[in-house]
């Protein structure tokens, strides 16, 4: 168990450093890693409501609301009132939010390339299967 814990720690640190370097490249120092993940989730869910976002992220609606309000202030997200239910709004990425999401995705690609660069195709296939099994 100790070796797995150490490996997870190294991997986590590497991923955080790579994401931070990507963030610094675009001078987005005002955006936290958590906020980057909110932006990614909004993009992945294609304009969700606060309720939908909270459900996917498995956190409370008030917590999501506070985070989204900050991202609105930072001009990364904007709200559009629902046509069917005027009490709710859908979250959309601004151009800045889209750019941040693209750069966050680039960080993931950089991490993936670094992880597999010294692996054979068989090892890559095994790694992919293991990761998918772990995160189910």
ABEGO torsion letter per residue (X at the ends): XAAAAAAAAAAAAAAAAAAAAAAAAAGAAABBAAAAAAAAAAAAAGGBBAAAAAAAAGBBAAAAAAAAAAAAAAGABBBBBBAABAABBBBBBBAAAAAAAAAAAAAAAAAAAAAAAABBAAAAAAAAAAAAAAAX
